[in-house]
Amino acid sequence: MQTALLETRLGSLSPTARGKVRDIYSLNEEELLFVATDRISAFDHVLGSGIPDKGRILTQLSLFWFDFLKDTVRNHVLTADAAKFPSTLNPYLDQLEGRSMVVRRAQMFPVECVVRAYLSGSGWKDYQATGAVCGIALPAGLRESDRLPEPIFTPAAKINTGGHDENISFEDVITAVGADNARALRRLTLEIFEKASKHAESRGLILADTKFEFGTIDGEIILADEVLTPDSSRYWPADAYSPGGPQPSFDKQYVRDYLESIRWNKQAPAPSLPDEVVARTREKYLEAFRLITGRTGL
Ligand SMILES: N#Cc1c(N)ncnc1-c1cnn(Cc2cccc(F)c2)c1
C-alpha cells in the first residue's frame, strides 16, 4: 500500500491557510503555494487515514478544469510545473510534485459561490424547513436529490472555524461585495457550471452541485482555490441516479459505508480506514480523473 502524504513539511515555511485537506503557503507578496494533501474528510471530520495520490489526482483535476474554462474565466494559476517553482522549494519537491501549484495572490471574495442543479445536502435541509434555498423559493413536493427546474446560485458565508458554511441570500452577497460584483459572481458561477455539468454528463456523471471561490487580481475577477473536484462538488454516477433519497457519493461512498458499519460516534476521534477501503477509494478518485479528463495516467 503506497503511503499517503498527510502533511507537507516545508522547513521554516508554515501554512498561511489550512483547510481540511489542502494547505496554502505564502511565498512572497504576489505568490502562494497551493498544496493538496492526501487527507480525506467525511461527515466534516478529517479521517485518520489518507488516500495515496488523492492530492495529486485532485490537483490534476483542478488543472484540467482551469484549462477547460480558460475561455470563460481567468484563474490564479501561475505554474504547476515543479521545475518552475521558486528554488527555495527545491528540497521539498518530492512532497510537492503533482499535488501543488504556485498561484497569484488574489483579493478573495468572502463568499462561497455554490451552484445547485439537484436538491441535496444543506440545500435539501433548507428546502425541507422553508421551501426555499438561499431565499429562492422552489416548487412544492420536491424529493431529496430531485433535479431542480434550473441550476440555482446558492451562496454561503465562509465560516473559518472549519464548520459548515452558512447559506446566505443574494441580498447578503450584495451587502458583502456590492451589487456589480454580486451579479458578476452569480453570472460566472452559473455559466461555468453549465459548461462543466454538460461535460460531466457527456462522461456519465451528474454534477449535482459545486462550490467556486473567486477573487480579484488587478481588478479582474478570477477563479481560484480548487475547481470542480470531488471535494468541492457532488458527482453522482448517472446510471445509478434514483431521486427520493441520498445518492451514492462517487468518491466517498466506501468511506461513508465503512464509518456507518462501525457505528462511529462522530464526537470520537476520527478512525483510520482499512487498507481495502483506502485502496477502493483511491481507485474511485482515479476513475473520476479518467472519466472527467479522458486521460488514463496522472
Ligand atoms: N486559492 C486561493 C487564494 C489566492 N489565489 N489568493 C489569495 N488567497 C487565496 C485563498 C485563501 N484561502 N483560500 C481558501 C483555502 C483555505 C484553506 C486552504 C486552502 F488551500 C484554500 C484561498
The ligand as an SDF file (V2000), in Angstrom:
LIG
                    3D

 22 24  0  0  0  0  0  0  0  0999 V2000
   -6.8330   29.8290   -3.8110 N   0  0  0  0  0  0  0  0  0  0  0  0
   -6.5120   30.8670   -3.4260 C   0  0  0  0  0  0  0  0  0  0  0  0
   -6.1180   32.1390   -2.9190 C   0  0  0  0  0  0  0  0  0  0  0  0
   -5.4410   33.0540   -3.7730 C   0  0  0  0  0  0  0  0  0  0  0  0
   -5.1260   32.7300   -5.0740 N   0  0  0  0  0  0  0  0  0  0  0  0
   -5.0800   34.2660   -3.2940 N   0  0  0  0  0  0  0  0  0  0  0  0
   -5.3500   34.6060   -2.0150 C   0  0  0  0  0  0  0  0  0  0  0  0
   -5.9750   33.7700   -1.1730 N   0  0  0  0  0  0  0  0  0  0  0  0
   -6.3770   32.5510   -1.6000 C   0  0  0  0  0  0  0  0  0  0  0  0
   -7.0900   31.6980   -0.6270 C   0  0  0  0  0  0  0  0  0  0  0  0
   -7.0500   31.8760    0.7360 C   0  0  0  0  0  0  0  0  0  0  0  0
   -7.8350   30.9030    1.3260 N   0  0  0  0  0  0  0  0  0  0  0  0
   -8.3660   30.1780    0.3260 N   0  0  0  0  0  0  0  0  0  0  0  0
   -9.2600   29.0050    0.5920 C   0  0  0  0  0  0  0  0  0  0  0  0
   -8.3760   27.9620    1.2460 C   0  0  0  0  0  0  0  0  0  0  0  0
   -8.4130   27.7920    2.5950 C   0  0  0  0  0  0  0  0  0  0  0  0
   -7.5910   26.8310    3.1870 C   0  0  0  0  0  0  0  0  0  0  0  0
   -6.7460   26.0700    2.4490 C   0  0  0  0  0  0  0  0  0  0  0  0
   -6.7010   26.2790    1.1110 C   0  0  0  0  0  0  0  0  0  0  0  0
   -5.8630   25.5570    0.3840 F   0  0  0  0  0  0  0  0  0  0  0  0
   -7.5310   27.2200    0.4860 C   0  0  0  0  0  0  0  0  0  0  0  0
   -7.9320   30.6210   -0.8540 C   0  0  0  0  0  0  0  0  0  0  0  0
  1  2  3  0
  2  3  1  0
  3  4  1  0
  3  9  2  0
  4  5  1  0
  4  6  2  0
  6  7  1  0
  7  8  2  0
  8  9  1  0
  9 10  1  0
 10 11  1  0
 10 22  2  0
 11 12  2  0
 12 13  1  0
 13 14  1  0
 13 22  1  0
 14 15  1  0
 15 16  1  0
 15 21  2  0
 16 17  2  0
 17 18  1  0
 18 19  2  0
 19 20  1  0
 19 21  1  0
M  END
$$$$
